[in-house]
Amino acid sequence: MTLLALLHKHGAMSAVEASAHLGLSPSQVRRQCRDLAQRGWITSTPDPEDARYTINALTVEGHAALKQKGQINGGRNIMRPVSGARAD
């Protein structure tokens, strides 16, 4: 599963939460978050409950990118997973 697909399926979450789902280190997920935020596909905002964390959420553009890549298609995941992630 890709980070975008994870955010689509489970909603906004921190890099630490996403790393647990994806089987990656939090630092690997944070790098992916920076890249996706630069593309405008996710937003990263400070966690109101704990300023040490950021909450990552899918944007309209990120949803469109998933749909364009065929990842939102009857729940099938045909986009390449995040490097090192478990396939779901």
N, C-alpha and C positions, 0 to 999 in steps of 0.2 A: 504494500500500500504506500502511496506517496504522501508526503506531508499535506499537500493540497487536498487530497482525497480524505485524509484523516480529519482535517478541519471541517470539511464538508459534512462528513458523517457524524462527527462527535461535537462539533461546535468549537468555540474559542477555547484555547488552553495555553498553558505555558510551555516553554521548550522542554522543561523537565517532564511534564506530563506526556508530551508528544514523544519524547525519547523512550519512555516506558512502553508506549504502544508500538513504536517502530523498531525497538531493539537496537537503538543507537545511543551514543553518549549525548548528554545535553549540549556539549560544545559543537558536535556535528549538526545537531538540529538548529542551534543558534546561527551557525553559518548559513544553513539553508534558509532560515527565516530572514536573515539580512538580504540574501539574494532575491527571495520572493517579494520582500517589501520594496526593494529597489525597482522591481518590475511592476509594482502596484497591485500585486495579486493577493497580498495579505497586509493587514495593519498590525503594528506592534505597539501596544500602549502599556504604560505602567499599571501593574496590578494594584488596585485601590486598597487591598488588604495587606500587601507586602511589597514595598517599593523595590526590593531586591529582584523581583521577577517582572517579566512583561507578559502580557496576554496577547496571543496571536490569533487573529481572526481572518477568515476568508473575505475578500472584497467582491464586489460585483464583477470586477475584471478577472479575479481569480476563478470565480464560478464559471465565467465565460471561457476561460482558458481550459478548465477541466472539461467542459462540454465540447469545446472545439477538438481537444485531444482524444475525445471518445471515452474519457474516464467516467463520465456520468452517462451510463448507458445500461440500464437494467442492473446496476450494481457491479458490472464487470470492471476490472482494472486492467486496461490495456496499455497504459502509459508506463514507462520505465520507472521502477521504484527508486526511492532515495538510495544512494550508494550505501551498501551494507545493511539495508533494511530487510526484514523478513517479508516474504511474499504472503499475502493473505488470500 
